[in-house]
Amino acid sequence: MTLRQRGGAAGSATATAEPVVKDLGTLDGVSRDLRESPFPIEADLSGLPDGSYQLSVEVLDQSRSLGTATLGIRLHSGLDALVTKLEKTAARLTGPARAEVLFPVDRIRNVNRGRIELRTVDVASELKGAETVTRAAGNGNDPLRGRAGDLERHYMLEPAGEIMPYRLYVPAAYNRSRAFPLVIALHGLGQTEDSFFDAYGKTLPKLAEQRGYIVAAPLGYRVDGFYGWGVAAPPEDVVARRRQELSEQDVMEVLKQVKGLYNIDETRIYLMGHSMGAIGTWRIASKYPDIWAALGPFAGFGSPATAERVKHIPQFVVHGDADPTVNVQGSRAMVDDVKRLGGVVKYVDVPGGDHINVVAPNLAAMFDFFDAHRKASRTSQ
């Protein structure tokens, strides 16, 4: 076993080329079937500075190499003491504030159990955020309600037994005396709740500030949750079914959380997403058709069989005709069916547009479309 300082991304050539910072020795008595009998390893990492590392474990049969496994890890000195402190603080809190404090503890444990990827968690930032909430709560202040700006929020998703993150933007003009429009933004496959805030030229939060919108971006339980299956048949695989079910529940719970913290205009709640998030936009809209004032799917596809359920929801749809990842026909077919049923659709078919570059340039037009549409009074059949 060896430990390397990780200078590049996990699994990259740069990462594996880094010099060894510690030889962790050789262990005997490893089972021949590590899936049935995992081999626990205790490694002495004392004295090493905080940071990101790559653990490499080579499995040998006598002198013959059977293969090498690598794992990205992150070291943080004093972590056990800090976790204990946060848990004691959280025991005195309730509701969202408790979830804010316990989130890094929950994430660290889930990373260590292999449930989520290390890359999806910024441990140092989350611990800092938890300590900030701890200080505010200790001063008798409400650390959550009514705050403006670019915020990271957390809550307990009870069916999963996990604390979930979501990213939130609240414009500086927010005032609880009047209701504000809300956009729920769904990220693409492999991305996180941070994607719409940190990628696409950071265009979405800038426009939210300018236009006076609150934006909430859920994780969707996992980076590959697909936000449920809408009104179609659920996956046969029980693991996929649970992941997708919890993904949908995460989105709907984030909506509930934001409505509890801020004054939201019920006639101006919008749903948008990119790629997997666009697929999720159409899926969730078909299952909960009475919530949304308008939809904004970018580079996704919908099921024409659900067009009847979403025909009353105005839709702003964008897709590049040279998209190599999600074929443009998926959007075109959905648009055609909704239009045929009398729905309001503005479709932007971008000549030469690929999977990514169609998003940022069309977000302002999406807000224009949202500005023009409020939810009509309707009860689904």
C-alpha positions in Angstrom: 0.0 0.0 0.0 1.2 3.5 -0.9 -0.1 7.0 -0.4 0.5 9.8 -2.9 -0.2 13.5 -2.7 -3.0 14.1 -5.2 -2.2 16.9 -7.5 -4.7 16.0 -10.3 -8.1 14.6 -10.5 -8.7 11.1 -9.0 -7.8 8.4 -11.5 -6.0 10.8 -13.8 -2.4 10.4 -15.1 -1.4 13.4 -13.1 -2.7 11.8 -9.9 -0.9 8.5 -10.4 2.3 10.2 -11.4 2.6 12.0 -8.0 5.5 10.9 -5.8 4.8 8.5 -2.9 4.5 10.4 0.4 4.2 7.3 2.6 4.7 3.5 2.2 2.0 1.9 4.2 3.5 -1.6 4.1 2.3 -5.0 3.2 -0.6 -7.0 4.7 -1.1 -10.7 4.6 -4.2 -13.0 4.9 -6.3 -11.3 2.2 -9.4 -13.3 1.1 -9.5 -14.5 -2.5 -13.1 -13.0 -2.8 -13.0 -9.4 -1.6 -16.6 -8.8 -2.6 -17.8 -11.5 -0.1 -15.1 -10.9 2.5 -13.8 -7.2 2.3 -10.4 -6.8 3.9 -10.3 -4.0 6.5 -7.2 -1.9 6.5 -6.0 0.4 9.3 -3.3 2.7 8.1 -1.2 5.1 10.3 -1.5 8.5 8.6 -0.3 10.6 11.6 2.0 13.4 10.8 0.7 14.0 7.3 -0.6 17.5 6.4 -4.2 18.1 5.6 -5.1 17.7 1.9 -6.1 15.3 -0.8 -4.3 12.0 -1.4 -4.5 8.9 -3.4 -4.3 5.5 -1.7 -3.0 2.7 -4.0 -3.4 -0.9 -3.0 -1.7 -3.6 -5.1 -3.1 -7.2 -4.6 -0.4 -9.9 -5.0 -0.6 -13.7 -5.3 2.9 -14.5 -4.0 4.9 -12.3 -6.3 2.4 -12.1 -9.1 0.4 -8.9 -9.3 -3.4 -9.4 -9.6 -4.2 -5.7 -10.0 -4.1 -2.3 -8.3 -7.0 -0.4 -6.8 -6.9 3.3 -6.1 -9.0 5.5 -3.8 -9.1 9.2 -3.4 -9.0 10.3 0.2 -8.9 13.6 2.1 -7.1 14.1 5.4 -8.4 16.7 8.0 -6.6 16.9 11.3 -8.7 17.0 14.4 -11.7 15.7 12.6 -12.9 13.3 15.3 -12.9 16.1 17.9 -14.7 18.5 15.5 -17.4 15.9 14.7 -18.0 15.3 18.4 -18.4 19.1 18.9 -20.8 19.4 16.1 -22.9 16.5 17.3 -23.2 18.0 20.8 -24.2 21.4 19.3 -26.8 19.8 17.0 -28.4 18.0 20.0 -29.5 21.4 21.3 -31.0 22.5 17.9 -34.1 21.5 15.9 -35.3 21.5 12.3 -33.2 23.0 9.5 -30.6 24.5 11.9 -29.9 21.0 13.2 -29.5 19.6 9.6 -27.1 22.5 8.8 -24.8 21.6 11.6 -24.9 17.8 11.1 -24.6 17.8 7.3 -20.8 17.5 7.1 -20.9 14.7 9.7 -23.5 12.9 7.7 -21.6 13.3 4.4 -18.2 12.2 5.8 -19.8 9.0 7.1 -21.5 8.3 3.8 -18.2 8.9 1.9 -16.4 6.5 4.3 -19.2 3.9 3.7 -18.8 4.2 0.0 -22.3 5.5 -0.5 -21.3 8.8 -2.2 -18.3 10.0 -4.1 -15.7 12.1 -2.3 -15.6 14.6 -5.2 -19.2 15.6 -4.4 -18.3 16.9 -1.0 -16.1 19.9 -0.1 -15.4 18.9 3.5 -13.5 22.0 4.6 -16.2 24.3 3.2 -19.0 22.3 4.8 -17.3 22.2 8.2 -16.8 25.9 8.0 -20.5 26.4 7.2 -21.5 24.2 10.1 -19.4 26.2 12.5 -20.9 29.5 11.3 -24.4 28.2 12.0 -23.2 27.0 15.4 -22.0 30.5 16.3 -25.2 32.1 15.0 -27.4 29.7 16.9 -25.4 30.2 20.1 -26.0 33.9 19.9 -29.8 33.3 19.8 -30.1 34.2 16.1 -32.0 32.4 13.4 -29.2 31.5 11.0 -31.5 30.6 8.1 -34.8 32.4 7.7 -34.8 35.3 5.3 -31.1 35.4 4.3 -30.2 36.6 0.9 -27.4 35.9 -1.5 -25.7 32.6 -2.7 -26.4 30.1 0.0 -25.9 26.4 0.7 -28.7 24.7 2.6 -29.4 21.3 4.1 -32.3 19.3 5.5 -33.1 15.7 6.6 -34.6 13.6 3.8 -36.4 11.2 6.2 -37.1 8.3 3.7 -33.4 8.1 2.9 -32.2 8.8 6.5 -29.7 11.3 5.0 -29.1 15.0 5.2 -29.4 16.4 1.7 -27.8 19.6 0.4 -29.3 22.2 -1.9 -28.0 25.4 -3.4 -30.1 28.5 -3.0 -29.9 32.0 -4.5 -32.0 34.8 -3.0 -31.8 38.2 -4.6 -30.7 41.2 -2.5 -34.1 42.8 -3.0 -35.9 40.0 -1.2 -38.4 41.3 1.3 -40.8 39.0 3.1 -43.6 41.5 2.7 -44.2 40.4 -0.9 -44.1 37.1 -2.7 -41.2 36.2 -5.0 -41.0 33.9 -8.0 -39.1 30.7 -7.6 -37.1 28.6 -10.1 -36.2 24.9 -9.3 -33.1 24.0 -11.3 -32.2 20.4 -12.0 -28.6 19.5 -12.8 -27.3 17.1 -15.4 -25.9 13.6 -15.0 -22.9 13.4 -12.8 -23.2 17.0 -11.6 -24.4 18.3 -8.2 -26.5 21.0 -6.7 -23.7 23.5 -7.4 -23.7 23.1 -11.2 -26.1 25.8 -12.2 -24.4 28.2 -9.8 -20.7 27.5 -10.7 -20.9 26.4 -14.3 -22.5 27.9 -17.5 -20.6 31.1 -16.9 -22.4 31.5 -13.5 -25.2 33.0 -15.6 -28.2 31.7 -13.7 -27.6 33.4 -10.3 -26.6 36.6 -12.1 -30.0 36.6 -13.9 -31.8 35.6 -10.8 -30.4 38.7 -9.0 -31.3 41.0 -12.0 -34.8 39.6 -12.5 -35.7 39.2 -8.8 -36.1 35.4 -8.7 -35.2 32.9 -6.0 -33.4 29.9 -7.5 -33.1 26.5 -5.7 -31.0 23.7 -7.0 -31.5 20.2 -5.4 -28.9 17.4 -5.5 -31.7 15.0 -6.5 -30.4 12.5 -3.8 -27.6 11.2 -6.0 -25.7 12.6 -9.1 -27.5 10.0 -11.2 -30.9 10.0 -9.7 -32.9 11.1 -12.8 -35.5 12.7 -10.6 -37.9 9.8 -10.6 -39.7 8.1 -13.4 -42.7 10.5 -13.7 -45.9 8.6 -14.6 -44.1 5.8 -16.5 -43.5 2.3 -15.1 -40.8 2.3 -12.4 -37.5 0.5 -13.0 -37.5 -3.2 -12.3 -34.2 -3.1 -10.5 -34.9 -2.3 -6.9 -31.7 -0.3 -6.3 -32.4 2.0 -9.4 -36.1 2.3 -8.3 -35.1 3.4 -4.8 -32.5 5.9 -6.1 -35.0 7.4 -8.6 -37.8 7.6 -6.0 -35.6 9.4 -3.5 -34.3 11.7 -6.2 -37.9 12.8 -7.0 -38.7 13.2 -3.3 -35.6 15.3 -2.8 -36.8 17.8 -5.4 -40.2 18.1 -4.0 -38.9 18.4 -0.4 -36.5 21.2 -1.5 -39.5 23.0 -2.9 -41.3 22.6 0.5 -38.2 23.7 2.4 -37.8 26.9 0.4 -41.5 27.8 0.7 -41.1 27.4 4.4 -38.2 29.8 4.6 -39.3 32.4 2.0 -42.4 34.1 0.8 -43.0 32.4 -2.6 -45.5 33.4 -5.2 -47.6 30.2 -5.7 -48.5 31.4 -9.2 -44.9 31.8 -10.2 -43.1 28.5 -9.4 -41.0 27.3 -12.4 -39.1 24.1 -13.2 -36.1 23.9 -15.5 -33.1 21.6 -16.1 -30.3 20.6 -18.4 -29.7 17.1 -19.9 -30.7 14.6 -17.2 -32.3 17.7 -15.5 -34.4 18.4 -18.6 -35.5 14.8 -18.6 -36.4 15.2 -14.9 -38.2 18.5 -15.7 -40.7 16.7 -18.0 -40.9 13.7 -15.6 -41.7 15.7 -12.5 -44.0 18.1 -14.4 -46.1 15.1 -15.6 -46.5 13.8 -12.1 -47.1 17.1 -10.4 -48.7 19.1 -13.2 -50.6 21.6 -11.0 -47.5 23.3 -9.4 -45.6 24.8 -12.3 -46.2 28.1 -14.0 -43.8 27.2 -16.8 -41.0 24.7 -17.7 -37.5 25.2 -19.1 -35.9 21.9 -20.4 -32.5 22.3 -22.1 -31.0 19.4 -24.2 -33.2 16.6 -22.8 -36.1 14.5 -24.0 -39.6 13.9 -22.8 -42.1 11.1 -23.3 -44.8 12.1 -25.8 -47.2 9.8 -23.8 -47.1 12.4 -21.0 -47.8 15.4 -23.3 -51.5 15.4 -22.4 -50.6 15.9 -18.7 -48.3 18.9 -19.3 -50.0 20.5 -22.3 -51.4 23.3 -20.0 -47.9 24.3 -18.8 -46.1 26.8 -21.0 -42.7 25.5 -22.0 -39.4 27.0 -23.1 -37.4 24.3 -24.8 -33.8 24.5 -26.1 -31.8 21.9 -27.9 -28.8 22.0 -30.3 -29.2 20.2 -33.6 -25.6 18.9 -33.3 -25.9 17.5 -29.8 -23.8 14.4 -29.6 -25.0 13.3 -26.1 -28.8 13.6 -26.3 -30.4 13.5 -29.7 -32.3 16.6 -30.6 -35.3 14.4 -31.8 -36.2 13.8 -28.2 -37.0 17.4 -27.7 -38.6 17.9 -31.1 -41.0 15.0 -30.6 -42.1 16.3 -27.2 -42.6 19.8 -28.5 -44.6 18.6 -31.5 -47.0 16.6 -29.3 -47.5 19.4 -26.8 -48.2 21.9 -29.7 -50.5 19.4 -31.4 -52.6 19.4 -28.1 -52.8 23.1 -28.1 -49.9 23.8 -25.6 -47.8 27.0 -25.5 -44.2 26.2 -26.4 -41.3 28.4 -27.5 -38.8 26.0 -29.1 -35.2 27.2 -29.7 -33.5 24.8 -32.1 -29.9 25.9 -32.1 -28.1 25.4 -35.4 -24.8 23.6 -34.7 -25.4 23.7 -31.0 -23.8 21.0 -28.9 -24.9 19.5 -25.5 -23.4 22.3 -23.4 -23.1 25.5 -25.3 -26.8 25.9 -25.8 -27.5 26.6 -22.1 -25.9 29.9 -21.0 -26.8 32.0 -24.1 -30.5 31.1 -23.8 -31.1 31.6 -20.0 -32.0 35.2 -20.4 -34.7 34.3 -22.9 -35.9 31.6 -20.5 -36.4 34.3 -17.8 -38.2 36.4 -20.4 -40.6 33.5 -21.0 -41.0 32.9 -17.3 -41.8 36.6 -16.7 -44.6 36.3 -19.2 -46.3 33.3 -17.6 -48.1 32.7 -14.3 -49.9 29.6 -13.3 -53.5 29.4 -14.4 -56.0 28.0 -11.9 -56.4 24.3 -12.8 -57.2 21.0 -11.1 -55.7 17.9 -12.8 -58.0 15.0 -13.8 
